[in-house]
Amino acid sequence: MAEDLKKVVCIEDELEMIELVKLILGRNKFEVTGAVGGHEGLIKIAEIKPDLVLLDLMMPEMDGWEVYQKMKASEDMRDIPVIVVTAKAQSIDRVLGLHIARVDDYITKPFGPQELIDSVERIIRTHAKERTR
């Protein structure tokens, strides 16, 4: 049964947020691995090869945009969909994320559990369809 679970890596500098995401998505048949910060996040992505990455933008040492750039520069990681989950709620940040950087979705904190679930399911479903083409 564990093979049916979709794998998600949540890269975040706040442990409480990782635990919240694990709780919400874990109840909905997702296997969530938390990574504290960008360096650990890139290591976890390489190890796990997840179906999706949830990425915080504002983190010390290596911010989310740097993690995203490193993912897109890596042949092994570039096709993994990314949902940015951030407190940066200004519309310019959203435009930069969705239209300039081309992240798969952009969720602002605080978010509702259903908003997170809907986004994750939609992006994984869309990405799976694209891979079968």
SEPALO-157445 format. One line per field, with one value per residue: residue in one letter; y, z, x of N, C-alpha, C in turn; residue number from 1. Coordinates in steps of 0.05 Angstrom, whole numbers, plus 5000, padded with zeros to 4 digits. Each point is the difference from the previous one (the first is absolute). Layout:
<nodes>
residu: c(a, ...) $
nnorth: c(Y, ...) $
nup: c(Z, ...) $
neast: c(X, ...) $
canorth: c(Y, ...) $
caup: c(Z, ...) $
caeast: c(X, ...) $
cnorth: c(Y, ...) $
cup: c(Z, ...) $
ceast: c(X, ...) $
num: c(NUM, ...) $
</nodes>
This chain:
<nodes>
residu: c(m, a, e, d, l, k, k, v, v, c, i, e, d, e, l, e, m, i, e, l, v, k, l, i, l, g, r, n, k, f, e, v, t, g, a, v, g, g, h, e, g, l, i, k, i, a, e, i, k, p, d, l, v, l, l, d, l, m, m, p, e, m, d, g, w, e, v, y, q, k, m, k, a, s, e, d, m, r, d, i, p, v, i, v, v, t, a, k, a, q, s, i, d, r, v, l, g, l, h, i, a, r, v, d, d, y, i, t, k, p, f, g, p, q, e, l, i, d, s, v, e, r, i, i, r, t, h, a, k, e, r, t, r) $
nnorth: c(4976, 4999, 4982, 5000, 5004, 5024, 5004, 5014, 5018, 5006, 5020, 5002, 5025, 4997, 4987, 5021, 5015, 4988, 5001, 5025, 5003, 4988, 5014, 5023, 4998, 4994, 5016, 5011, 4981, 5018, 4993, 5015, 5010, 5007, 5024, 5004, 5018, 5017, 5000, 4997, 5019, 5012, 4995, 5008, 5021, 5003, 4997, 5016, 5019, 5021, 4996, 5013, 5026, 5003, 5025, 5005, 5025, 5009, 4992, 4997, 5010, 4983, 5022, 5001, 5025, 5000, 4989, 5017, 5019, 4990, 4998, 5024, 5004, 4984, 4983, 4991, 5026, 5007, 4975, 5003, 4997, 5027, 4999, 5026, 4998, 5024, 5015, 4999, 5016, 5017, 5013, 5018, 4991, 5001, 5023, 5008, 4989, 5008, 5025, 5008, 4990, 5001, 5008, 4977, 5009, 5018, 4991, 5018, 5004, 4995, 4974, 4993, 4980, 5007, 5024, 4991, 4985, 5020, 5017, 4985, 4994, 5025, 5009, 4982, 5005, 5027, 4998, 4983, 5017, 5020, 4984, 4996, 5026) $
nup: c(5000, 5013, 4980, 5010, 5022, 4995, 4992, 5022, 4991, 5026, 4985, 5026, 5010, 5000, 5021, 5012, 4980, 5003, 5027, 4996, 4982, 5017, 5019, 4986, 4988, 5024, 5008, 4980, 5012, 5013, 4991, 5022, 4987, 5024, 4992, 5019, 4983, 4983, 5016, 5023, 4991, 4989, 5024, 5013, 4984, 5002, 5026, 5004, 4984, 5014, 5003, 5023, 4997, 5026, 4991, 5023, 4997, 5023, 4994, 5023, 4996, 4993, 4987, 5000, 4992, 5018, 5018, 4992, 5000, 5024, 5007, 4989, 5013, 5016, 4984, 5023, 5004, 4976, 4998, 5025, 5001, 5001, 5025, 4995, 5025, 5000, 5017, 4978, 5008, 4996, 4984, 5004, 5025, 4999, 4988, 5017, 5019, 4993, 4993, 5018, 5025, 4995, 5026, 5011, 5025, 5011, 5024, 5009, 5019, 5018, 4998, 4987, 5016, 4994, 5004, 5021, 5009, 4994, 5010, 5021, 5004, 4995, 5014, 5019, 4999, 4999, 5018, 5012, 4993, 5008, 5020, 4998, 4994) $
neast: c(5016, 5023, 5001, 4974, 5014, 4990, 5025, 5000, 5017, 4999, 5009, 5007, 5002, 4974, 5010, 4987, 5010, 5024, 4997, 4992, 5019, 5017, 4989, 4999, 5023, 5011, 4980, 5013, 5012, 5013, 5023, 5001, 5021, 5006, 5007, 5018, 4992, 5011, 5022, 4987, 4985, 5021, 5011, 4978, 4999, 5027, 4997, 4979, 5008, 4991, 4974, 5007, 5006, 4997, 5002, 5011, 4993, 4990, 5025, 5012, 5024, 4980, 4992, 4974, 5005, 5020, 4984, 4980, 5018, 5009, 4975, 4994, 5023, 4986, 5012, 5009, 5001, 5008, 4992, 5011, 4973, 4998, 4990, 5001, 5008, 4989, 5011, 5015, 4981, 5020, 4983, 5020, 5001, 4974, 5001, 5020, 4987, 4975, 5006, 5017, 4999, 4974, 4996, 4993, 5004, 4983, 5006, 4983, 5018, 4981, 4999, 4978, 4994, 4975, 5008, 5014, 4981, 4983, 5018, 5007, 4974, 4993, 5021, 4997, 4974, 5003, 5018, 4983, 4980, 5016, 5006, 4973, 5004) $
canorth: c(5024, 5024, 5008, 5017, 5027, 5020, 5011, 5029, 5011, 5027, 5015, 5021, 5004, 4998, 4972, 4999, 4999, 4973, 4982, 5006, 4989, 4970, 4993, 5004, 4982, 4972, 4990, 4998, 4980, 5010, 4995, 5025, 5001, 5028, 5008, 5026, 5017, 4994, 4980, 4974, 4995, 4989, 4972, 4983, 4997, 4981, 4973, 4990, 5005, 5002, 5007, 5029, 5015, 5025, 5016, 5026, 5019, 5015, 4983, 5009, 4986, 4996, 5005, 4982, 5005, 4987, 4971, 4996, 5003, 4976, 4978, 5002, 4996, 4972, 4983, 4982, 5014, 5022, 4993, 4997, 5024, 5015, 5019, 5019, 5005, 5022, 5023, 5022, 5000, 5022, 4990, 4999, 4975, 4979, 5003, 4991, 4971, 4984, 5007, 5004, 4977, 4977, 4979, 4987, 5014, 5020, 5001, 5019, 4994, 4974, 4987, 4980, 4972, 4992, 5015, 4985, 4974, 5004, 5008, 4977, 4979, 5010, 5001, 4972, 4989, 5013, 4991, 4972, 5000, 5010, 4979, 4978, 5009) $
caup: c(5000, 5002, 4973, 4988, 5011, 4986, 5017, 5001, 5018, 5009, 5008, 5016, 5023, 5025, 5006, 5004, 4974, 4989, 5014, 4990, 4973, 5003, 5011, 4980, 4977, 5009, 5002, 4973, 4984, 4991, 5017, 5001, 5013, 5006, 4998, 5013, 4985, 4972, 4995, 5007, 4980, 4976, 5006, 5002, 4973, 4986, 5011, 4999, 4974, 5006, 4980, 5002, 5021, 5012, 5005, 5013, 4988, 5018, 5019, 5004, 4985, 4972, 4997, 4982, 4972, 4995, 4999, 4975, 4978, 5000, 4990, 4971, 4987, 5003, 4982, 5016, 5016, 4985, 4992, 5024, 5004, 5024, 5010, 5019, 5023, 5012, 5013, 4981, 4988, 4981, 4973, 4983, 5007, 4987, 4971, 4996, 5004, 4981, 4972, 4993, 5007, 4991, 5020, 4992, 5014, 5020, 5023, 5021, 5028, 5008, 4980, 5011, 4993, 4974, 4979, 4996, 4989, 4973, 4983, 4997, 4983, 4973, 4987, 4995, 4978, 4975, 4994, 4991, 4972, 4982, 4997, 4983, 4972) $
caeast: c(4984, 5017, 5008, 4980, 5003, 5016, 5021, 5003, 5021, 4993, 5024, 4989, 5018, 4985, 4991, 4971, 4987, 5005, 4982, 4973, 4998, 4999, 4973, 4979, 5004, 5001, 4973, 4989, 5015, 5026, 5023, 5013, 5026, 5008, 5028, 5003, 5018, 5005, 5021, 4988, 4979, 5012, 5009, 4976, 4989, 5017, 4996, 4973, 4989, 4971, 4981, 4994, 5015, 4988, 5024, 4998, 5019, 5016, 5015, 5028, 5021, 4993, 4971, 4985, 5006, 5025, 4994, 4986, 5020, 5017, 4983, 4996, 5026, 5007, 4986, 4984, 4980, 4987, 4972, 4983, 4984, 5005, 4980, 5011, 4983, 5015, 4986, 5002, 4973, 4996, 4994, 5024, 5013, 4985, 5005, 5027, 5000, 4984, 5003, 5028, 5015, 4985, 4993, 4975, 4979, 5010, 4981, 5009, 4994, 4990, 4983, 4981, 5008, 4988, 5015, 5025, 4993, 4991, 5023, 5018, 4987, 4998, 5027, 5009, 4983, 5009, 5028, 4998, 4990, 5021, 5021, 4991, 4998) $
cnorth: c(5025, 5010, 5019, 5029, 5017, 5013, 5030, 5007, 5029, 5014, 5026, 5004, 4999, 4972, 4997, 4998, 4973, 4981, 5004, 4988, 4970, 4991, 5002, 4980, 4971, 4987, 4995, 4983, 5011, 4993, 5025, 4997, 5030, 5004, 5028, 5015, 4989, 4978, 4972, 4993, 4988, 4971, 4981, 4995, 4979, 4971, 4988, 5000, 5002, 5007, 5031, 5011, 5023, 5016, 5027, 5019, 5012, 4981, 5011, 4982, 4997, 5004, 4982, 5004, 4987, 4969, 4994, 5001, 4975, 4976, 5001, 4996, 4971, 4982, 4981, 5013, 5019, 4994, 4996, 5026, 5013, 5018, 5017, 5004, 5022, 5021, 5024, 5002, 5022, 4989, 4999, 4974, 4976, 5000, 4989, 4969, 4985, 5006, 5004, 4975, 4974, 4978, 4989, 5012, 5017, 5002, 5019, 4991, 5024, 4989, 4981, 4972, 4992, 5014, 4985, 4973, 5003, 5007, 4976, 4979, 5010, 5000, 4972, 4987, 5011, 4990, 4971, 4998, 5009, 4979, 4977, 5008, 4994) $
cup: c(5000, 4973, 4987, 5010, 4982, 5019, 4997, 5018, 5006, 5011, 5013, 5023, 5027, 5003, 5003, 4973, 4987, 5012, 4991, 4973, 5001, 5010, 4978, 4977, 5007, 5002, 4972, 4981, 4987, 5020, 5000, 5016, 5004, 4997, 5011, 4984, 4973, 4995, 5006, 4979, 4975, 5003, 5000, 4972, 4984, 5010, 4993, 4971, 5002, 4976, 4999, 5022, 5009, 5010, 5012, 4986, 5020, 5021, 5002, 4984, 4970, 4997, 4979, 4970, 4992, 4997, 4973, 4976, 4998, 4990, 4970, 4985, 5001, 4982, 5016, 5014, 4984, 4994, 5024, 5004, 5027, 5006, 5021, 5022, 5016, 5013, 4982, 4984, 4980, 4972, 4983, 5005, 4986, 4970, 4994, 5002, 4978, 4971, 4992, 5006, 4992, 5020, 4992, 5014, 5022, 5021, 5021, 5028, 5012, 4978, 5015, 4991, 4972, 4977, 4993, 4986, 4970, 4981, 4995, 4982, 4971, 4985, 4995, 4977, 4973, 4992, 4990, 4972, 4980, 4995, 4982, 4971, 4985) $
ceast: c(5017, 5009, 4981, 5002, 5017, 5019, 5003, 5023, 4991, 5025, 4992, 5020, 4985, 4989, 4970, 4986, 5003, 4980, 4971, 4995, 4999, 4973, 4979, 5003, 5001, 4973, 4988, 5018, 5026, 5021, 5017, 5027, 5007, 5030, 5002, 5021, 5007, 5021, 4988, 4979, 5011, 5010, 4977, 4988, 5016, 4996, 4973, 4988, 4969, 4983, 4995, 5018, 4983, 5024, 4993, 5021, 5019, 5013, 5028, 5019, 4995, 4970, 4987, 5006, 5026, 4996, 4987, 5019, 5017, 4984, 4998, 5026, 5009, 4983, 4981, 4976, 4982, 4971, 4982, 4984, 5005, 4976, 5014, 4979, 5014, 4982, 5002, 4975, 4996, 4996, 5025, 5015, 4986, 5005, 5028, 5001, 4987, 5008, 5029, 5016, 4986, 4998, 4973, 4975, 5013, 4979, 5011, 4991, 4986, 4981, 4982, 5009, 4990, 5015, 5026, 4994, 4992, 5023, 5019, 4988, 4999, 5027, 5010, 4985, 5009, 5027, 5000, 4990, 5021, 5021, 4991, 4997, 5025) $
num: c(1, 2, 3, 4, 5, 6, 7, 8, 9, 10, 11, 12, 13, 14, 15, 16, 17, 18, 19, 20, 21, 22, 23, 24, 25, 26, 27, 28, 29, 30, 31, 32, 33, 34, 35, 36, 37, 38, 39, 40, 41, 42, 43, 44, 45, 46, 47, 48, 49, 50, 51, 52, 53, 54, 55, 56, 57, 58, 59, 60, 61, 62, 63, 64, 65, 66, 67, 68, 69, 70, 71, 72, 73, 74, 75, 76, 77, 78, 79, 80, 81, 82, 83, 84, 85, 86, 87, 88, 89, 90, 91, 92, 93, 94, 95, 96, 97, 98, 99, 100, 101, 102, 103, 104, 105, 106, 107, 108, 109, 110, 111, 112, 113, 114, 115, 116, 117, 118, 119, 120, 121, 122, 123, 124, 125, 126, 127, 128, 129, 130, 131, 132, 133) $
</nodes>
